[in-house]
Amino acid sequence: MAKEKIPSTPAIRSLKEHSVIFTLRPYKYEERGGTAVAARELGCDEHETVKTLVMEDEHKHPLIILMHGDREVSTKNLARTIGTKSVTPCDPAVAQKHTGYMVGGTSPFGIRRAMPIYVEESILNLPRIFINAGHRGLLAEMDPADMARVLNPQPVQVGI
């Protein structure tokens, strides 16, 4: 059986540059399958999978929010928490311009443009997380403390 080729992404290079201990976890990507498919394919809890969502405020300034796979972001609460009038999801083409990643493969590591990063606070208390490694169908399993060390995200409580 041929070994599947794992792409080298900016996210993977960033993790290596920061000496993060991680395990790449490839899975069969399904269009619009999201974290439910990733969790099913990898045999992990969807709560441990972390979505990287690119949003923008009313001035079109981009930001990233990291959220549990089985929860949604209250954009009202996020806007209130970060002191802006509103927050909305970015158009996929705009998100790709900001991050350099295709939707479905967006990682918070190795992004093209620096932007504020927020994390649902309870993610930091998990024993491990599965977060996108910069390619559709490829997650990196790691300690959330390493993610926090590299990204220095601002903890928030905006999950619903």
C-alpha positions in Angstrom: 0.0 0.0 0.0 1.4 3.4 -1.0 2.1 5.8 1.8 0.0 9.0 1.6 2.0 12.1 0.9 1.6 14.7 3.7 2.0 18.3 2.3 4.4 20.7 4.0 2.3 23.7 4.9 3.1 27.0 6.5 1.3 25.8 9.6 3.5 22.7 9.9 6.7 24.7 9.3 5.6 27.2 12.0 4.9 24.4 14.5 8.4 22.9 13.8 10.0 26.4 14.1 8.5 26.8 17.5 9.5 23.3 18.6 6.0 22.2 19.2 5.5 18.5 19.8 2.6 17.4 17.5 1.3 14.4 15.6 -0.1 14.9 12.1 -3.5 13.2 11.8 -4.7 12.9 8.2 -8.2 11.8 7.5 -10.6 11.5 4.5 -11.9 15.1 4.0 -15.6 15.5 3.1 -16.9 18.8 1.7 -19.0 20.5 4.3 -18.3 17.7 6.8 -16.5 19.9 9.3 -15.3 18.8 12.7 -17.9 16.0 13.0 -16.3 14.2 10.1 -12.8 14.8 11.4 -13.7 13.5 14.8 -15.5 10.4 13.4 -12.6 9.6 11.1 -9.9 10.1 13.8 -11.9 8.5 16.6 -11.7 11.5 18.9 -14.3 13.6 20.6 -15.6 16.5 18.5 -15.2 18.7 21.5 -11.4 18.2 21.2 -11.4 19.3 17.6 -10.8 23.0 17.2 -12.3 25.1 14.4 -10.3 28.1 13.1 -12.9 30.7 12.1 -11.9 33.9 10.3 -14.2 36.8 11.2 -14.2 40.5 10.6 -15.4 43.5 12.6 -17.6 46.3 11.2 -14.5 48.0 9.8 -13.6 44.8 7.9 -10.6 44.2 10.2 -10.0 40.4 10.3 -9.6 38.3 13.4 -9.5 34.6 14.2 -11.6 32.8 16.8 -10.7 29.2 17.8 -13.8 27.3 18.9 -14.7 23.7 20.0 -15.9 21.6 17.0 -19.2 20.9 18.7 -20.0 24.5 19.6 -20.8 27.7 17.8 -19.6 31.3 18.3 -22.0 33.9 19.6 -20.9 36.8 17.3 -22.8 39.2 19.6 -20.9 38.1 22.6 -17.6 38.1 20.8 -18.2 41.7 19.5 -19.2 42.8 23.0 -16.1 41.0 24.6 -13.6 42.5 22.2 -15.2 46.0 22.2 -16.4 46.3 18.7 -19.8 47.0 17.2 -20.2 43.8 15.3 -18.4 40.6 14.2 -19.4 38.6 11.2 -17.8 35.6 9.3 -15.5 36.5 6.5 -16.4 35.6 2.9 -14.3 32.4 2.1 -12.3 34.3 -0.6 -11.5 37.1 1.8 -10.6 34.6 4.6 -8.2 32.9 2.2 -6.5 36.2 1.3 -6.0 37.0 5.0 -4.7 33.6 6.0 -3.3 32.0 2.8 -5.4 28.9 3.5 -8.5 27.5 1.8 -11.7 27.2 3.9 -11.7 23.7 5.3 -7.9 23.8 5.7 -7.5 27.0 7.7 -5.0 26.9 10.4 -4.1 29.7 12.9 -0.4 28.8 12.5 1.6 30.3 9.7 -1.0 32.7 8.6 -0.2 35.2 5.8 -1.3 38.3 7.7 -1.0 39.0 11.5 -4.3 39.4 13.1 -5.8 39.1 16.6 -6.5 35.6 17.7 -9.1 34.6 20.3 -9.7 31.2 21.8 -12.6 29.8 23.7 -11.2 29.6 27.2 -12.2 26.0 27.9 -10.1 24.8 25.0 -7.0 25.6 27.0 -8.1 23.2 29.7 -8.3 20.1 27.4 -5.7 17.4 27.7 -5.2 17.5 23.9 -6.6 19.2 20.8 -6.9 18.4 17.1 -6.4 21.6 15.1 -6.0 22.2 11.4 -2.5 21.8 10.0 -3.1 24.0 7.0 -4.6 21.5 4.5 -8.0 20.0 4.1 -8.1 16.6 5.8 -5.0 17.2 8.0 -5.1 18.0 11.7 -2.3 18.3 14.2 -2.8 16.7 17.6 -1.1 18.7 20.3 -1.2 20.0 23.8 -3.3 23.2 24.0 -0.5 24.8 26.1 1.8 24.6 23.0 -0.9 26.2 20.8 -1.3 29.0 23.4 2.5 29.5 23.6 2.9 29.9 19.9 -0.3 31.9 19.1 -0.7 33.9 22.4 -4.5 34.0 21.8 -6.8 36.1 24.0 -9.1 33.7 26.0 -12.8 34.5 25.6 -16.1 32.9 26.6 -18.3 33.2 23.6 -19.3 29.6 22.8 -22.9 28.5 22.5 
